Amino acid sequence: MPTLTPQVVSINGLAPTYGAAVASTKVPCGERTFLHVKNAAGSSMTVTLTATAQVRGSTVADTIVTVPATTGDKMIGPLPAELFAGAADGLCSVTYSSTTSVTVAAVRI
């Protein structure tokens, strides 16, 4: 599972580089980190962030975001470690219901 490296926004601006989405990726957690997902396919798709947190012994639900078809564009985040950090690697696990015509960038402000 590849890990997306967050691109840092600066005072001079950032033109993010987007890569083709794959079925699942990982992203470093952070209060200033988010995903920018673009969907150019003819159908909507979902992005799922796997929650790892527990409250009083109950697992917190995964975060599921629907990205609309054709010109769908969603900013998803922040990605706080207390909600999404995996026990083994501290990274947020992300899955995509479809990867056809879907691009993604990890961005940190």
C-alpha positions as CSV (number, residue, x, y, z in Angstrom):
1,M,0.0,0.0,0.0
2,P,1.7,3.2,-1.1
3,T,2.1,6.2,1.2
4,L,1.2,9.7,-0.1
5,T,3.6,12.4,0.9
6,P,1.9,15.6,1.9
7,Q,2.8,18.6,-0.3
8,V,3.3,21.7,1.8
9,V,1.4,24.9,1.1
10,S,3.7,28.0,1.4
11,I,3.3,31.7,1.3
12,N,4.3,31.6,-2.3
13,G,1.4,29.2,-3.1
14,L,1.2,25.5,-4.1
15,A,0.1,23.9,-7.3
16,P,-0.4,20.4,-6.0
17,T,0.7,17.4,-8.0
18,Y,-2.1,14.8,-8.3
19,G,-1.5,11.1,-8.8
20,A,-3.9,8.4,-9.9
21,A,-5.8,6.9,-7.0
22,V,-5.1,3.2,-6.2
23,A,-7.5,0.9,-4.3
24,S,-5.8,1.8,-0.9
25,T,-3.2,4.2,0.3
26,K,-1.8,5.6,3.5
27,V,-1.3,9.2,4.5
28,P,0.6,10.7,7.5
29,C,-1.8,11.9,10.1
30,G,-1.8,15.5,11.1
31,E,-4.1,18.4,12.2
32,R,-2.9,20.3,9.2
33,T,-3.0,17.4,6.7
34,F,-5.9,16.7,4.3
35,L,-6.6,14.9,1.0
36,H,-7.8,16.5,-2.2
37,V,-9.7,14.0,-4.2
38,K,-10.9,14.7,-7.8
39,N,-13.3,12.4,-9.6
40,A,-13.7,12.7,-13.4
41,A,-15.6,9.4,-13.8
42,G,-19.2,9.2,-14.8
43,S,-20.3,7.8,-11.4
44,S,-19.8,9.1,-7.8
45,M,-17.4,7.2,-5.6
46,T,-16.5,7.0,-1.9
47,V,-13.3,7.6,0.0
48,T,-13.1,5.8,3.4
49,L,-10.8,6.8,6.2
50,T,-10.3,3.9,8.6
51,A,-10.9,5.0,12.1
52,T,-8.7,3.5,14.8
53,A,-10.0,5.5,17.8
54,Q,-12.1,4.0,20.6
55,V,-14.4,5.9,23.0
56,R,-15.3,4.0,26.2
57,G,-14.4,0.7,24.5
58,S,-16.4,1.3,21.4
59,T,-14.7,1.7,18.1
60,V,-15.3,5.1,16.3
61,A,-17.0,4.7,12.9
62,D,-14.9,5.1,9.7
63,T,-15.3,8.4,7.9
64,I,-16.9,7.9,4.5
65,V,-17.0,10.8,2.0
66,T,-18.9,10.7,-1.3
67,V,-17.2,12.4,-4.2
68,P,-19.6,13.4,-7.0
69,A,-19.3,12.2,-10.6
70,T,-17.7,14.0,-13.5
71,T,-16.4,17.2,-11.8
72,G,-16.4,15.9,-8.3
73,D,-13.9,17.6,-6.0
74,K,-13.6,17.1,-2.2
75,M,-11.1,18.3,0.4
76,I,-11.1,15.8,3.2
77,G,-9.5,16.5,6.5
78,P,-7.9,17.3,8.8
79,L,-6.5,13.8,9.6
80,P,-5.9,13.8,13.4
81,A,-3.8,10.9,14.7
82,E,-6.1,10.3,17.6
83,L,-8.8,9.3,15.1
84,F,-6.9,7.7,12.3
85,A,-3.3,6.6,13.3
86,G,-2.8,2.9,12.7
87,A,-1.2,1.1,15.6
88,A,1.6,-0.4,13.6
89,D,2.7,2.6,11.5
90,G,0.9,5.7,12.8
91,L,-0.5,6.3,9.3
92,C,-4.1,6.9,8.2
93,S,-5.4,4.1,5.9
94,V,-7.5,5.3,3.0
95,T,-9.5,3.2,0.5
96,Y,-11.3,4.3,-2.7
97,S,-14.5,2.6,-4.0
98,S,-13.4,3.3,-7.5
99,T,-10.1,4.5,-9.0
100,T,-11.1,5.1,-12.6
101,S,-10.5,8.7,-13.5
102,V,-9.8,9.5,-9.8
103,T,-6.8,11.6,-8.8
104,V,-5.6,12.5,-5.3
105,A,-3.1,14.7,-3.5
106,A,-2.1,14.9,0.1
107,V,-1.6,18.5,1.2
108,R,-0.4,20.1,4.5
109,I,-1.0,23.7,5.5
